[in-house]
């Protein structure tokens, strides 16, 4: 697992009755007007051995930070499963027959990756790719200031 992924233990599985079952959450709550939330929705997180877990994902972007918070999809109010730091990551679309994307650290020795598949047809894959892509520091992409010529004074 990448070093920038913070994971919480699934405590919701240890408490409560399994007979009642969790209530599915139709839509994530609306972001607050001052929130830095860029995109939210349902994705499937694919794991080894065809393991699949539906998650609610909220992607946040500020001038300094870029991260995604993953929540279990079957709880109305819950703690996050983990936080994924999206700075210094690479986002790659999956091969043509599959619809989804992979997020991996840019470090050359980072073999671990997380694979997501969109569950909602309303959200285009391009929206998720754009939301998960780190755009770098604003100062790196800023255009240079125009040159100012000085007048010589005697």
Backbone as JSON, one array per atom type, in Angstrom:
{
  "sequence": "XXXXXXXXXXXXXXXXXXXXXXXXXXXXXXXXXXXXXXXXXXXXXXXXXXXXXXXXXXXXXXXXXXXXXXXXXXXXXXXXXXXXXXXXXXXXXXXXXXXXXXXXXXXXXXXXXXXXXXXXXXXXXXXXXXXXXXXXXXXXXXXXXXXXXXXXXX",
  "N": [[0.85, -1.18, 0.0], [0.56, 2.26, -0.79], [2.63, 4.79, 0.72], [1.37, 7.17, 1.25], [-1.27, 6.7, 1.87], [-3.72, 6.73, 4.21], [-5.21, 4.53, 6.39], [-8.12, 3.38, 7.98], [-9.24, 1.02, 10.4], [-11.87, -1.34, 9.64], [-14.18, -0.66, 11.55], [-16.91, -0.56, 11.53], [-17.77, -3.06, 10.85], [-17.5, -4.55, 13.1], [-19.36, -3.79, 14.95], [-22.85, -3.56, 15.7], [-25.83, -5.03, 14.24], [-25.75, -7.66, 11.95], [-27.94, -8.63, 10.66], [-29.78, -6.58, 10.22], [-28.46, -4.98, 8.39], [-26.59, -2.56, 6.53], [-27.75, 0.69, 5.63], [-28.03, 1.75, 2.32], [-26.35, 4.55, 0.89], [-27.65, 6.95, -1.08], [-26.8, 9.36, -2.4], [-23.88, 11.36, -1.9], [-23.65, 13.81, 0.74], [-24.36, 17.26, -0.01], [-21.75, 19.55, -0.93], [-20.4, 22.11, 1.19], [-20.72, 25.71, 0.78], [-18.21, 26.98, 1.12], [-16.45, 25.0, 0.81], [-13.67, 23.08, -0.41], [-14.19, 21.08, -2.1], [-13.96, 19.21, -5.02], [-15.03, 17.14, -6.61], [-17.43, 14.55, -6.18], [-18.66, 11.26, -5.62], [-19.75, 7.89, -6.45], [-17.58, 5.14, -6.54], [-16.01, 2.06, -7.51], [-13.65, 0.3, -5.74], [-11.06, -1.61, -6.74], [-9.51, -4.63, -5.81], [-6.9, -7.06, -5.05], [-7.3, -10.36, -6.44], [-9.89, -10.24, -7.57], [-11.38, -8.78, -5.73], [-13.76, -6.43, -4.71], [-14.85, -3.26, -3.68], [-17.39, -1.06, -2.98], [-17.25, 2.43, -2.8], [-17.7, 5.74, -1.49], [-16.42, 8.63, -2.83], [-14.7, 11.59, -2.24], [-13.18, 14.3, -3.68], [-10.82, 16.7, -2.94], [-9.45, 19.92, -3.5], [-7.1, 22.38, -2.94], [-5.15, 25.42, -2.88], [-2.78, 24.47, -1.91], [-3.04, 21.75, -1.22], [-4.11, 18.47, -2.32], [-6.3, 15.94, -2.31], [-8.07, 12.82, -1.75], [-10.92, 11.53, -0.12], [-12.06, 8.51, 1.11], [-15.05, 6.84, 1.67], [-17.12, 4.29, 3.19], [-19.59, 2.83, 1.09], [-22.05, 2.0, 2.0], [-23.1, 3.21, 4.28], [-24.84, 5.71, 6.05], [-23.9, 7.71, 7.77], [-20.62, 7.86, 8.48], [-17.24, 6.99, 9.38], [-14.28, 7.88, 7.58], [-12.81, 5.52, 5.29], [-10.26, 5.83, 4.4], [-7.64, 8.17, 3.49], [-6.39, 9.57, 0.6], [-3.52, 10.9, -0.56], [-3.12, 12.98, -3.22], [-1.12, 14.44, -4.32], [1.83, 14.4, -6.22], [1.22, 12.05, -7.66], [0.41, 9.67, -10.22], [-2.05, 9.37, -12.69], [-3.74, 7.04, -14.55], [-5.66, 5.94, -17.29], [-7.56, 2.91, -17.64], [-7.14, 0.0, -19.79], [-8.73, -0.24, -23.05], [-11.17, -2.05, -23.13], [-12.07, -1.9, -20.5], [-13.56, 0.36, -18.18], [-12.23, 2.75, -16.25], [-9.68, 3.78, -13.85], [-6.25, 4.05, -12.76], [-4.4, 4.88, -9.88], [-1.24, 5.85, -8.91], [1.8, 6.28, -7.02], [4.35, 8.66, -7.92], [6.94, 7.95, -7.47], [9.83, 6.14, -8.45], [10.19, 3.6, -7.38], [7.74, 2.7, -6.49], [5.56, 0.29, -6.45], [2.91, -0.16, -5.86], [-0.57, 0.38, -6.47], [-3.79, 1.94, -6.78], [-6.9, 0.95, -8.03], [-9.71, 2.22, -9.61], [-13.16, 2.05, -10.51], [-15.75, 3.65, -12.18], [-19.06, 3.86, -10.86], [-21.31, 5.22, -11.48], [-23.07, 6.2, -14.29], [-23.58, 8.78, -14.94], [-21.44, 10.33, -14.25], [-18.73, 11.09, -16.1], [-15.82, 9.31, -17.16], [-13.7, 10.97, -17.77], [-14.13, 13.19, -16.13], [-13.51, 12.17, -13.58], [-10.83, 11.47, -14.02], [-9.72, 13.99, -14.44], [-10.27, 15.19, -11.96], [-8.73, 13.63, -10.18], [-6.17, 14.08, -11.07], [-3.07, 15.54, -10.39], [-2.15, 18.84, -10.61], [0.12, 20.2, -10.1], [2.31, 22.72, -8.68], [1.05, 26.04, -8.52], [2.87, 28.08, -8.97], [4.79, 26.99, -10.61], [3.68, 26.87, -13.13], [3.13, 29.41, -13.82], [3.17, 32.28, -15.9], [6.05, 34.11, -17.03], [6.94, 37.4, -15.82], [6.64, 40.44, -17.72], [9.5, 41.91, -19.34], [11.12, 44.75, -18.04], [12.31, 47.77, -19.12], [14.91, 49.82, -18.06], [15.36, 53.29, -17.6], [18.2, 55.24, -18.23], [19.74, 57.27, -15.88], [21.41, 60.36, -15.4]],
  "CA": [[0.0, 0.0, 0.0], [1.41, 3.45, -0.84], [2.89, 5.43, 2.02], [0.51, 8.33, 1.43], [-2.64, 6.28, 2.1], [-4.04, 6.5, 5.62], [-6.31, 3.57, 6.42], [-8.75, 3.13, 9.27], [-9.78, -0.33, 10.45], [-13.31, -1.36, 9.39], [-14.85, -0.86, 12.83], [-18.35, -0.71, 11.33], [-18.06, -4.48, 10.73], [-17.43, -5.16, 14.41], [-20.48, -3.39, 15.8], [-24.16, -3.55, 15.05], [-26.4, -6.3, 13.82], [-25.58, -7.97, 10.53], [-29.25, -8.94, 10.09], [-30.41, -5.35, 9.75], [-27.73, -4.55, 7.19], [-26.41, -1.12, 6.43], [-28.61, 1.38, 4.68], [-27.2, 2.35, 1.28], [-26.4, 6.0, 0.75], [-27.93, 7.24, -2.49], [-25.91, 10.44, -2.86], [-23.14, 12.0, -0.81], [-24.21, 15.12, 1.08], [-23.89, 18.37, -0.85], [-20.63, 20.27, -0.32], [-20.68, 23.43, 1.73], [-20.28, 26.74, -0.17], [-16.81, 27.34, 1.31], [-15.68, 23.77, 0.71], [-12.74, 22.94, -1.53], [-14.52, 19.83, -2.77], [-13.99, 19.33, -6.47], [-15.91, 16.13, -7.2], [-17.78, 13.46, -5.28], [-19.52, 10.26, -6.24], [-19.52, 6.49, -6.11], [-16.61, 4.38, -7.33], [-15.66, 0.74, -6.99], [-12.22, 0.14, -5.52], [-10.72, -2.99, -7.08], [-8.37, -5.15, -5.07], [-6.36, -8.31, -5.58], [-8.19, -11.52, -6.42], [-11.23, -9.78, -7.96], [-12.07, -8.15, -4.61], [-14.33, -5.15, -5.12], [-15.55, -2.57, -2.6], [-18.0, 0.2, -3.38], [-16.88, 3.51, -1.9], [-18.02, 7.12, -1.84], [-15.15, 9.34, -2.93], [-14.75, 13.06, -2.31], [-11.88, 14.83, -4.06], [-10.65, 18.08, -2.51], [-8.28, 20.59, -4.06], [-6.87, 23.76, -2.52], [-3.93, 25.92, -3.51], [-1.63, 23.73, -1.4], [-3.3, 20.33, -1.03], [-4.98, 17.76, -3.26], [-6.48, 14.63, -1.7], [-9.37, 12.17, -1.87], [-11.36, 10.85, 1.09], [-12.87, 7.36, 0.75], [-16.02, 6.43, 2.69], [-17.88, 3.11, 2.79], [-20.77, 3.23, 0.32], [-23.28, 1.5, 2.59], [-23.39, 3.83, 5.57], [-25.29, 7.09, 5.87], [-22.93, 8.53, 8.5], [-19.54, 6.94, 8.81], [-15.87, 7.49, 9.36], [-13.65, 7.54, 6.3], [-11.96, 4.33, 5.2], [-8.88, 6.27, 4.22], [-7.38, 9.43, 2.79], [-5.39, 9.35, -0.43], [-2.83, 12.13, -0.95], [-3.0, 12.94, -4.68], [0.07, 15.15, -4.78], [2.9, 13.51, -6.7], [0.68, 10.78, -8.13], [0.13, 9.52, -11.65], [-3.37, 8.81, -12.94], [-3.74, 6.43, -15.88], [-6.89, 5.26, -17.67], [-7.39, 1.49, -17.89], [-7.18, -0.39, -21.2], [-9.97, 0.06, -23.75], [-12.44, -2.7, -22.77], [-12.48, -1.55, -19.14], [-13.74, 1.78, -17.86], [-11.7, 3.0, -14.92], [-8.37, 4.41, -13.83], [-5.31, 3.62, -11.74], [-3.66, 5.96, -9.23], [-0.01, 5.34, -8.32], [2.79, 7.28, -6.65], [5.31, 8.92, -8.98], [8.26, 7.44, -7.1], [10.18, 5.04, -9.35], [10.15, 2.31, -6.69], [6.41, 2.53, -5.9], [4.82, -0.66, -7.29], [1.51, -0.25, -5.46], [-1.51, 1.26, -7.15], [-5.21, 1.76, -6.48], [-7.68, 0.95, -9.26], [-11.09, 2.64, -9.4], [-14.09, 1.92, -11.63], [-16.95, 4.46, -11.9], [-20.33, 3.15, -10.72], [-22.38, 6.07, -11.99], [-22.9, 6.56, -15.7], [-23.71, 10.23, -15.07], [-20.1, 10.89, -14.13], [-17.84, 10.6, -17.14], [-14.48, 8.92, -16.72], [-12.83, 12.14, -17.92], [-14.3, 14.02, -14.93], [-12.74, 11.55, -12.5], [-9.41, 11.6, -14.35], [-9.34, 15.39, -14.21], [-10.33, 15.47, -10.52], [-7.66, 12.93, -9.5], [-4.86, 14.47, -11.61], [-2.37, 16.62, -9.7], [-1.73, 19.82, -11.6], [1.38, 20.78, -9.68], [2.32, 24.01, -8.0], [0.66, 27.13, -9.4], [4.02, 28.91, -9.31], [5.56, 26.36, -11.67], [3.03, 27.06, -14.41], [2.84, 30.83, -14.02], [3.96, 32.86, -16.98], [7.0, 35.1, -16.5], [6.55, 38.81, -15.93], [7.29, 41.09, -18.87], [10.76, 42.6, -19.04], [10.98, 46.21, -17.9], [13.55, 48.46, -19.47], [15.19, 50.94, -17.17], [15.93, 54.5, -18.21], [19.45, 55.64, -17.6], [19.72, 58.62, -15.31], [22.76, 60.93, -15.22]],
  "C": [[0.9, 1.23, 0.0], [1.53, 4.11, 0.53], [1.95, 6.58, 2.29], [-0.95, 7.96, 1.63], [-2.82, 6.0, 3.58], [-5.28, 5.62, 5.68], [-6.81, 3.41, 7.85], [-9.26, 1.69, 9.27], [-11.29, -0.3, 10.24], [-14.09, -1.65, 10.66], [-16.36, -1.02, 12.66], [-18.73, -2.18, 11.19], [-18.11, -5.16, 12.09], [-18.61, -4.82, 15.3], [-21.77, -3.43, 15.0], [-24.58, -4.94, 14.6], [-26.2, -6.5, 12.33], [-26.92, -8.25, 9.87], [-29.92, -7.7, 9.52], [-29.75, -4.86, 8.48], [-27.62, -3.05, 7.13], [-27.34, -0.53, 5.38], [-27.74, 2.02, 3.61], [-27.41, 3.86, 1.21], [-26.55, 6.32, -0.72], [-26.96, 8.26, -3.05], [-25.12, 10.97, -1.68], [-23.75, 13.36, -0.5], [-23.59, 16.22, 0.22], [-22.74, 19.1, -0.16], [-21.07, 21.64, 0.18], [-20.15, 24.49, 0.77], [-18.81, 27.09, -0.06], [-15.89, 26.13, 1.15], [-14.78, 23.77, -0.52], [-13.01, 21.65, -2.3], [-14.65, 20.05, -4.27], [-14.98, 18.37, -7.11], [-16.22, 15.08, -6.15], [-18.71, 12.51, -6.01], [-19.11, 8.86, -5.82], [-18.54, 5.85, -7.09], [-16.48, 3.0, -6.71], [-14.15, 0.68, -6.9], [-11.91, -1.34, -5.74], [-9.47, -3.41, -6.34], [-7.87, -6.44, -5.68], [-7.38, -9.44, -5.5], [-9.63, -11.16, -6.69], [-12.05, -9.26, -6.78], [-12.53, -6.76, -5.04], [-15.09, -4.55, -3.95], [-16.08, -1.25, -3.13], [-17.69, 1.26, -2.34], [-17.46, 4.82, -2.42], [-16.7, 7.88, -1.8], [-15.43, 10.83, -3.03], [-13.34, 13.54, -2.6], [-11.85, 16.3, -3.69], [-9.38, 18.64, -3.13], [-8.24, 22.02, -3.52], [-5.6, 24.23, -3.21], [-2.7, 25.13, -3.07], [-1.83, 22.22, -1.36], [-4.22, 19.78, -2.11], [-5.1, 16.33, -2.72], [-7.89, 14.12, -1.94], [-9.67, 11.45, -0.56], [-12.31, 9.74, 0.65], [-13.74, 6.95, 1.93], [-16.66, 5.12, 2.25], [-19.18, 3.53, 2.13], [-22.08, 2.85, 1.0], [-23.57, 2.03, 3.98], [-23.83, 5.26, 5.32], [-24.37, 8.06, 6.6], [-21.82, 7.59, 8.94], [-18.2, 7.66, 8.83], [-15.25, 7.11, 8.02], [-12.84, 6.25, 6.39], [-10.5, 4.73, 5.08], [-8.82, 7.59, 3.48], [-6.22, 9.18, 1.84], [-4.8, 10.7, -0.84], [-2.56, 12.05, -2.45], [-1.85, 13.78, -5.21], [1.12, 14.12, -5.17], [2.39, 12.12, -7.04], [0.5, 10.84, -9.64], [-1.23, 8.87, -11.78], [-3.39, 8.31, -14.37], [-5.08, 5.74, -16.11], [-6.58, 3.78, -17.92], [-7.48, 1.21, -19.39], [-8.6, -0.29, -21.74], [-11.21, -0.73, -23.31], [-12.96, -2.33, -21.39], [-12.61, -0.05, -19.0], [-13.28, 1.99, -16.43], [-10.34, 3.64, -15.01], [-7.56, 3.88, -12.65], [-4.57, 4.83, -11.2], [-2.43, 5.33, -8.59], [0.93, 6.49, -8.0], [3.8, 7.45, -7.78], [6.71, 8.41, -8.66], [8.59, 6.24, -7.98], [10.11, 3.66, -8.7], [8.8, 2.04, -6.03], [5.58, 1.59, -6.77], [3.32, -0.69, -7.0], [0.66, 0.77, -6.19], [-2.92, 0.95, -6.67], [-5.98, 1.87, -7.79], [-9.13, 1.24, -8.92], [-11.89, 2.43, -10.67], [-15.33, 2.74, -11.29], [-18.2, 3.59, -11.83], [-21.48, 3.93, -11.33], [-22.1, 6.44, -13.44], [-22.96, 8.07, -15.89], [-22.34, 10.9, -15.01], [-19.22, 10.26, -15.22], [-16.48, 10.26, -16.55], [-13.53, 10.11, -16.79], [-12.93, 13.07, -16.71], [-13.47, 13.48, -13.77], [-11.25, 11.68, -12.77], [-8.92, 13.01, -14.07], [-9.3, 15.71, -12.72], [-9.15, 14.83, -9.78], [-6.27, 13.38, -9.95], [-4.31, 15.67, -10.86], [-1.83, 17.56, -10.75], [-0.44, 20.52, -11.22], [1.2, 22.12, -9.01], [1.91, 25.12, -8.96], [1.85, 27.99, -9.82], [4.85, 28.31, -10.43], [4.98, 26.66, -13.05], [2.73, 28.53, -14.69], [3.73, 31.37, -15.13], [4.9, 33.91, -16.4], [6.47, 36.51, -16.69], [7.26, 39.44, -17.12], [8.55, 41.82, -18.42], [10.52, 44.1, -19.01], [12.33, 46.83, -18.22], [13.71, 49.67, -18.58], [15.76, 52.1, -17.97], [17.21, 54.85, -17.47], [19.33, 57.07, -17.1], [21.15, 59.09, -15.1], [22.8, 61.84, -14.06]]
}
